[in-house]
Amino acid sequence: MDSREEIRNFLATRRARLTIEKANLPDYGGRRRVPGLRREEVALLAGVSVDYYTRLERGNLSGVSDTVLDGVARALQLDEAERAHLFDLARTATSPVKQGAPTRSAQSRVRPSLHRVLESIPGAPAYIGNARADILAANDLGRALFSEILEGDGLRGNVARYMFLDPRSHDFYLDWSKVANDTVAAMRGEAGRNPFDKALSDLVGELSTRSDEFRTRWAKHNVRLHRTAIKRLHHAVVGDLEVTADLLDLPGDGLALVTYTTEPASPSREAMNFLASWAAERTSSSKVE
């Protein structure tokens, strides 16, 4: 991915969403030719010259100090995820990977001990995934809950491909648009952290070519930290469920453990219990066969 273009588009889209009212700047009237703030207004808020900020927004973050980045983040009212993304883009611009040098890709293997961790979580769906939205391993209940993702033809094990290339995802995710936004925002953040991951670039290229929904969201340059979220799902076997998704980073492996729990004594808990029974029967039948 072109780091200069990523920087240009990220800063421009953040500036375009701000108004003078949100920035607490005086309005002197007159027609504004650009959406959001002008470059000179952002420069004023960031405490840098207009020429210097213009250089930054043209994609040149080489040598920029943390103090200046902090000023730009404050001026553009970046949230935690956006601020981290800006610093990631600056890090890449300062220390680009040399031509032909090895690059880091998202992890694709799960240690045996992590498989045992999954097996020790029998009461909740759980899986281990990487930053490319691949599901690499899951417990029995996780395989049952996400059976369409893990068994779909040509889409095996990747949440983003299922989300944007499999029409069944619109029925499975009752809040499809929100989950789609979050999925793309998480991928955009990973692209900033690791822009030289060829497999990630290939995935983005594939989805951009095959899905208008993905391409539109990718162009917005939104980023998000995924930690916990309420999700409403519709499973073909047990019907509707409301689950709490929690993500636990496994930094030593470059992976994450994701669990899905339900409120005690709720209809969703009953549905999850039924799904567990169904999954156990399916596992037992497959062993007999």
C-alpha positions in Angstrom: 0.0 0.0 0.0 1.2 3.5 -0.8 2.0 5.1 2.6 1.9 8.7 1.2 -1.5 8.2 -0.3 -2.8 6.6 3.0 -1.5 9.6 5.0 -3.1 12.1 2.5 -6.5 10.4 2.5 -6.6 9.8 6.2 -5.8 13.4 7.2 -8.0 14.8 4.5 -11.0 12.7 5.5 -10.5 13.6 9.2 -10.3 17.3 8.3 -13.4 17.1 6.1 -15.6 15.8 8.9 -14.9 18.7 11.3 -16.9 21.9 11.3 -15.9 25.3 12.7 -18.5 24.8 15.4 -17.0 21.5 16.5 -13.5 23.1 16.4 -14.8 26.1 18.4 -13.5 28.5 15.8 -15.1 31.9 14.8 -17.3 31.9 11.7 -16.6 35.0 9.6 -19.2 34.1 7.1 -18.7 33.6 3.4 -18.9 30.4 1.3 -16.6 27.6 2.3 -15.1 25.9 -0.8 -14.1 22.7 1.1 -16.1 20.4 3.4 -15.0 20.7 7.0 -12.0 22.8 8.2 -9.5 24.5 5.9 -5.9 23.5 6.1 -4.9 26.9 7.7 -7.5 26.3 10.4 -6.1 22.9 11.3 -2.6 24.3 11.3 -3.7 27.0 13.7 -5.2 24.5 16.1 -2.2 22.2 15.8 0.3 25.0 16.5 2.2 24.6 13.2 2.6 26.7 10.1 0.3 26.3 7.2 3.1 25.2 4.9 4.2 22.6 7.4 0.7 21.2 7.8 0.2 21.2 4.0 3.4 19.1 3.8 1.9 16.6 6.2 -1.4 16.3 4.5 0.4 15.7 1.2 1.7 12.5 2.7 5.1 13.5 4.0 5.3 12.5 7.7 9.0 11.7 7.5 10.9 13.1 10.5 7.8 14.5 12.2 8.0 14.7 16.0 5.6 13.1 18.4 4.8 16.6 19.7 3.6 17.7 16.2 1.6 14.5 15.8 -0.1 15.1 19.2 -1.0 18.6 18.1 -2.5 17.3 14.8 -4.4 14.6 16.7 -5.9 17.2 19.0 -6.7 19.6 16.2 -8.5 16.9 14.2 -10.2 15.6 17.4 -8.9 12.1 16.7 -10.1 9.3 19.0 -7.8 6.7 20.5 -7.9 4.4 17.5 -7.4 7.3 15.0 -4.5 8.7 17.0 -2.8 5.3 17.1 -3.4 5.0 13.3 -1.7 8.4 12.7 1.3 7.3 14.7 1.5 4.0 12.8 1.4 5.9 9.5 4.2 8.2 10.7 6.3 5.2 11.9 5.9 3.6 8.4 6.9 6.8 6.7 10.0 7.2 8.9 11.1 3.6 8.6 10.0 2.2 5.3 10.7 -1.4 4.4 13.5 -1.6 1.9 12.9 -3.1 -1.5 13.3 -6.9 -1.3 13.4 -7.0 2.5 11.2 -9.6 4.3 7.8 -8.3 5.5 5.7 -9.4 8.5 2.4 -11.1 7.7 -0.4 -11.8 10.0 0.1 -15.0 11.9 -1.6 -18.1 10.5 -0.6 -20.8 13.0 -2.0 -21.6 16.4 0.2 -23.2 19.1 -1.1 -26.5 20.6 -1.4 -24.9 24.0 -3.8 -22.3 22.6 -5.9 -25.1 21.1 -6.1 -26.5 24.6 -7.2 -23.0 25.9 -10.1 -23.1 23.4 -11.1 -26.6 24.5 -11.2 -25.4 28.1 -14.0 -22.9 27.2 -16.9 -25.3 26.7 -19.8 -23.0 27.6 -19.2 -20.1 25.2 -18.3 -19.9 21.5 -14.7 -18.9 21.1 -12.1 -18.7 18.4 -8.6 -17.6 17.7 -8.0 -15.2 14.8 -5.4 -13.0 13.3 -5.5 -9.3 12.2 -6.5 -10.3 8.7 -9.9 -11.6 10.0 -9.0 -15.2 9.5 -10.5 -17.7 12.0 -7.6 -20.1 12.6 -9.1 -22.3 15.4 -12.4 -22.6 17.3 -14.0 -24.6 20.0 -17.0 -26.9 19.2 -19.5 -24.2 20.1 -17.6 -21.6 18.1 -17.6 -23.9 15.0 -21.3 -24.3 15.5 -22.1 -20.6 15.9 -19.9 -19.6 12.9 -20.6 -22.7 10.8 -21.4 -20.7 7.7 -18.1 -18.8 7.9 -16.1 -21.9 8.4 -17.8 -24.1 5.9 -18.8 -21.7 3.1 -17.4 -22.6 -0.3 -14.3 -20.6 -1.1 -14.8 -18.4 2.0 -13.4 -20.7 4.6 -12.4 -19.1 7.8 -12.3 -15.4 6.9 -14.9 -13.1 8.5 -14.4 -10.3 5.9 -14.9 -12.5 2.9 -18.0 -13.9 4.5 -19.3 -10.5 5.4 -18.9 -9.0 1.9 -19.0 -11.9 -0.5 -21.6 -14.3 1.1 -25.2 -13.0 1.0 -26.1 -15.1 4.0 -24.2 -12.8 6.2 -27.0 -10.2 5.9 -29.3 -12.7 7.6 -26.7 -13.9 10.2 -25.7 -10.4 11.4 -28.9 -8.6 12.3 -26.9 -5.3 12.5 -25.1 -6.1 9.3 -24.1 -2.5 8.4 -22.6 -1.8 11.8 -20.6 -5.0 11.9 -19.5 -4.4 8.3 -18.3 -0.9 9.3 -16.4 -2.3 12.3 -14.8 -5.1 10.3 -13.5 -2.7 7.7 -12.3 -0.2 10.3 -10.3 -3.0 12.1 -8.7 -4.0 8.7 -7.8 -0.4 8.0 -6.1 -0.1 11.4 -4.1 -3.3 10.7 -3.1 -1.9 7.2 -1.7 1.1 9.1 0.3 -1.0 11.5 1.5 -3.4 8.9 1.2 -1.9 5.4 3.6 -4.4 3.9 1.5 -7.5 4.6 1.0 -8.8 1.1 -1.8 -11.2 2.1 -3.7 -8.4 3.7 -3.2 -6.2 0.6 -4.4 -9.0 -1.6 -7.5 -9.5 0.6 -8.2 -5.7 0.4 -7.8 -5.8 -3.4 -10.0 -8.8 -3.8 -12.8 -7.3 -1.6 -12.5 -3.9 -3.3 -12.9 -5.5 -6.7 -15.8 -7.8 -5.8 -17.8 -5.8 -3.3 -19.1 -2.2 -3.6 -20.1 -2.3 0.1 -16.5 -3.0 1.0 -15.0 -0.5 -1.4 -17.2 2.3 -0.2 -16.3 1.7 3.4 -12.6 1.3 2.8 -12.5 4.7 1.1 -13.7 6.4 4.3 -10.5 5.6 6.1 -12.2 4.9 9.4 -10.3 2.9 12.1 -11.5 1.3 15.2 -10.1 -0.6 18.2 -12.0 -3.8 18.6 -12.3 -4.8 22.3 -15.9 -5.6 23.2 -19.3 -5.2 21.5 -22.9 -6.4 21.7 -23.9 -8.3 18.6 -27.3 -9.5 17.5 -27.1 -12.7 15.4 -29.6 -15.0 13.7 -28.5 -18.6 13.6 -30.2 -21.0 11.2 -30.7 -23.6 13.9 -31.5 -21.7 17.1 -32.8 -18.4 15.8 -31.9 -15.0 17.3 -29.2 -14.4 19.9 -27.7 -11.3 21.6 -24.1 -12.0 22.5 -21.3 -10.0 24.0 -18.1 -10.3 22.0 -14.8 -9.8 23.9 -11.4 -9.7 22.3 -8.2 -10.6 24.2 -5.0 -9.9 22.4 -2.3 -12.6 22.4 0.7 -10.3 21.6 3.3 -13.0 21.8 1.5 -14.8 19.0 0.2 -11.9 17.0 -3.3 -13.3 17.4 -6.4 -12.7 19.5 -8.9 -14.8 21.4 -12.5 -13.9 20.8 -15.3 -15.1 23.0 -19.1 -14.7 22.8 -21.1 -14.8 26.0 -24.8 -14.4 26.8 -26.7 -12.9 29.8 -27.7 -15.5 32.4 -31.3 -16.7 32.3 -31.9 -14.9 29.1 -33.6 -16.2 25.9 -30.1 -15.9 24.3 -28.7 -18.2 27.0 -31.4 -20.7 26.3 -30.7 -20.5 22.6 -26.9 -20.9 23.2 -27.6 -24.0 25.4 -29.7 -25.5 22.6 -26.9 -24.7 20.1 -24.4 -26.5 22.4 -26.6 -29.6 22.4 -26.9 -29.5 18.7 -23.2 -29.1 18.3 -22.5 -32.0 20.6 -24.9 -34.2 18.6 -23.2 -33.1 15.3 -19.8 -33.9 16.7 -20.9 -37.3 18.0 -22.5 -38.1 14.6 -19.3 -37.1 12.7 -17.2 -39.4 14.9 -19.5 -42.4 14.3 -19.3 -41.8 10.5 
